[in-house]
Amino acid sequence: MVQAATAAGDDDPGFGPIPLERTRDTGLSHVSGAISMARDGPDTATSSFFIVIEDTGNLDFGGDRARDGQGFAAFGTVFSGMDVVRAIHAGAAVDERLVSPVVIREATVIHRPQECRS
């Protein structure tokens, strides 16, 4: 996976925590390209997120990656540009931090949840 955070750090308090949206409830799963929230426990996600580079079911509800079994909140997918995500993942790193950090300058929301419901 490739994980990112705001310039303020992994748990930027400026955004405040959000409720955990379990994959059990949303029907989403951690397949290649899924975008998900990092967290320490239920309802603790703030600003750190990650992109899955391969199917990783153990991040879903009931998986063993989260100590509490609640999984992580997948909320989107990379629509195009997985080659860029994979290139970032392949970048040189020390202690899981890229030697040359990558700045995300733009992201586009294609569909908002309320637009998808009919």
C-alpha positions in Angstrom: 0.0 0.0 0.0 0.9 3.6 -0.3 0.0 5.7 2.7 -0.3 9.5 2.8 -1.0 12.2 5.4 -1.4 16.0 5.5 1.7 18.1 6.0 0.7 18.3 9.7 1.3 14.6 10.1 -0.4 11.3 10.3 -3.2 12.3 12.7 -3.8 16.0 11.8 -6.2 17.1 14.6 -7.5 19.9 12.4 -10.0 17.6 10.7 -11.2 15.7 13.7 -12.0 12.0 13.8 -14.7 10.5 11.6 -17.0 7.5 12.3 -15.7 4.2 11.0 -17.6 3.0 7.9 -17.0 -0.7 8.0 -16.7 -2.6 4.8 -19.4 -5.0 6.2 -21.8 -2.1 6.0 -20.7 -0.3 2.8 -20.1 -3.4 0.6 -16.8 -2.0 -0.5 -13.6 -4.0 -0.2 -9.9 -3.5 -0.3 -9.1 -4.5 -3.9 -6.3 -3.1 -6.0 -6.8 0.7 -6.3 -9.1 1.0 -3.2 -8.6 4.3 -1.2 -9.1 3.8 2.5 -8.7 5.6 5.8 -5.9 4.9 8.2 -7.0 4.6 11.9 -5.8 3.5 15.3 -9.3 2.3 16.5 -13.0 2.7 15.6 -13.9 6.3 15.0 -10.3 7.6 15.1 -9.5 8.3 11.4 -8.6 11.9 10.7 -6.4 12.7 7.7 -4.2 9.8 6.9 -5.3 7.6 4.0 -3.8 4.8 1.9 -4.2 3.3 -1.6 -4.1 -0.5 -1.9 -1.8 -1.8 -4.7 -3.2 -5.3 -4.6 -6.3 -7.1 -3.3 -5.9 -7.1 0.4 -9.0 -8.7 2.1 -7.4 -8.8 5.5 -8.0 -5.0 5.6 -11.8 -5.6 5.4 -14.2 -6.1 8.3 -13.3 -9.4 10.0 -9.7 -9.3 8.6 -6.7 -9.7 10.8 -4.9 -6.5 9.8 -6.8 -4.3 12.3 -6.4 -5.6 15.8 -10.0 -5.1 16.6 -11.3 -7.0 13.5 -13.4 -3.9 12.4 -11.3 -3.4 9.3 -10.6 -0.1 7.6 -13.0 2.2 5.8 -12.6 1.9 2.0 -14.2 4.9 0.5 -13.1 5.2 -3.1 -11.0 3.9 -5.9 -8.2 5.1 -8.2 -10.0 5.6 -11.5 -6.9 6.1 -13.5 -3.2 6.3 -12.8 -2.5 3.1 -10.9 0.8 3.1 -12.8 1.7 6.3 -10.9 0.6 4.7 -7.6 2.8 1.7 -8.3 5.7 3.9 -9.2 5.3 5.7 -5.8 5.2 2.3 -4.1 8.4 1.3 -5.8 10.2 4.5 -4.7 13.2 4.3 -2.4 12.2 4.4 1.2 13.8 4.4 4.7 11.7 3.2 7.6 8.6 3.2 5.4 9.0 6.8 4.4 9.9 7.8 0.8 13.4 9.3 0.4 11.8 11.8 -2.1 8.3 12.6 -0.8 5.5 12.9 -3.4 3.0 15.8 -3.1 -0.6 15.2 -4.2 -1.5 18.4 -6.0 -5.0 17.5 -7.1 -7.7 14.8 -6.6 -11.0 14.8 -8.3 -14.3 13.4 -6.9 -16.0 11.6 -9.8 -19.2 10.7 -7.8 -20.4 11.8 -4.4 -22.4 9.1 -2.5 -25.6 11.1 -2.6 -25.3 11.4 -6.4 -25.0 7.6 -6.7 -28.3 6.9 -5.0 -31.5 6.8 -6.9 
